[in-house]
Amino acid sequence: MNGKMLHETGFAEPLEGYRPCVGLAVFNADGLVFVGRRTGGEESVSSGYAWQMPQGGIDRGETPLEAAKRELYEETAMRSVTLLAESPLWWHYDLPEELCRSVWKGRYRGQTQKWFAFRFEGDEAEIDIGPHDGHKAEFLQWNWERLERTPELIVPFKRDVYERVASAFADFAAS
């Protein structure tokens, strides 16, 4: 793993110049993972790679786990989840050079992410990709997908992180 290890279990300062974020691999009872087709955004939709797992920024004073639960609710309305695991490392990706100035107003070179695996325990009727609670919708549609397929669905510059996630959480995935 070539991700920069910052802290094993708690919030730590992210890599300088990278936006601190969380990512969420939410598994259903069949071991499939939630993916959403993004509404847009230069950093997330490119050349037909519009699907990704939920993710989002960590607010000041918020732990990564608190951010993960908040982001999951904001993007999917899911609350019926059980924590399965937390990534042992913070993983990061760099934005392509042509996006560095326009995405996040040029403040970050990319994202540094702490990933969490959750088991969805609710009824699918609970899932609402929004918009709700004053947040714009992140996804146009959603689906359950095989974890090992997620790296081929994500924009290429995030692929390395998704390969790490697929490896780290493989024990929770459908075989």
N, C-alpha and C positions, 0 to 999 in steps of 0.2 A: 504494500500500500504506500503510495507516495503522497497521501494527504498529510498535511501538517498537523501533528498531534499537539493540541493545546491543553486539554484537560480531559480526564477520563469520564467524570460523572456530572460535573456542574458547569455553570456558566463560566466562561473564561473569555478573555479578550480575543476576538477573532483576528485572523491575519490582517495586518494593516493594509488598508486600501481595498478591503473586501467587505461586502454587505453581510452582516451576521443574520443567518436564517435557520429555519428548521425545514425538514422534509418529512413526509409521512407516508409510510407504506401501510395501508389499511387492508387487512385480509378478511375475506368472508369465511364462512364455515367450510367451504370447498377449497380453501387455500389460494383463491384468486385474489388479486390486488386491485384496488380502486384506481382507475385512471379517468381523467377528464380531458375533453377536447377544449383547448384554450380559446378564449374569445378573441385574443389578439395580443399584441405587444411584441415589439421588436426582439426582445430577449427570449421569447418563448415560442414563437411561431415562425417557422422558416422552411421553405421548400417542402411543404407537406408534412412536416414533423410537428403536429399540433397537440399531441397527447402527452400528458405528464401526470405524475402523482401530485397531490396537494403539497404546497410549500408556501413559506412566507417569512417575512422579517420578524426579528425579535425586538420587541419594544424595550425602551430603557426601563431598567428595574425588573424586567420579566426574566424568569428562568427559561431555558430552552423547552422544558416540558410544559410549562404554562403557555408558552408561545405555540407549541405544537397543538395543544388542546383548543386554544383560541382560534388558530388558523383553520384547524379541521372543522370547527363549528362554522366559522365565517364562510368557508368555501363549500361545505357540504351539508351543514346542519346536523351532522352526526354527533351524538353525545353517548350513544350506547356502545362504548368501546372499552376494551381492556388493554392495558399496556403489556406488550410482549417483550420488547427489548429496546435498547438505545444503542446507537452506533458507538463503538469504543473511541472513534476518532472524529474530528471535524474534517470534512472533505470540502474541497474548493474547486471551482472552475473559473476560468478566465473568459470574459466576453471576447468575441472576435473584435479585432482592432477597429473595424468600421462601425461598431456599436458603442464603443467605449465613451464617446463624447455625448451620445444622445440618450442612452439608457441611464436612469437615476441621475439625470442632470450632470453626468460625468464625474460623480463623486466616487464611484467604485470601479475597480478593474474586473470585478466578478462577484461571486458569492462564496462565503464559507458557511458550510451547512452541518448541523447536527441532525441526524436522522433517527426516527422512531418507528417502531413496528407496533401496530395495534391490531386487535381482533375486533371486527364489527359484530356486535351481539344483538343488534336490533332488527327490526323489520325494514325491508327496503323502502317502505313508504316514508320512513324517517328521513331519507336522503332527499335533500332539496338543494340544488346547485344555485339557487338564488335568482335574482338578488334579494337580500334580506338584511335586517339589522343595520341599515345605512351603508352597507358595503356593496360595491358593484359586483356583478357576477363574474367569476373567473373562468367558468366553464360554460360551453354551449350544450354539451351532452356528456354523459358518463357511461362507463362500462366496467365490468370485471374482466381482468386480463391475467394471463400467466406472467409471473414476476420475471422470468427469464426473457420474455419478449419486450419488456419495457425499455431496455437500451436502444432497440431499433426504432422505437416510437418517438423518442425524445430528440430535440434538436442536437446535432452532432457535437456541439461544444459542451453539452452537459452529459454526454454519453459515458465518460469515464466515471463520473459520480454514480450514475445509474448502474454501471457494472459492479461497482463496489457495494451498492445497496443490495443488488441481486445476490451477490455472494454472501454478504453479512446476514441477510434475512432468509436465506434459502431453506432453512429448517422449518419455516412457517408456511412455505409455499407448496402448492400442489405439485406432486412429483409426476 
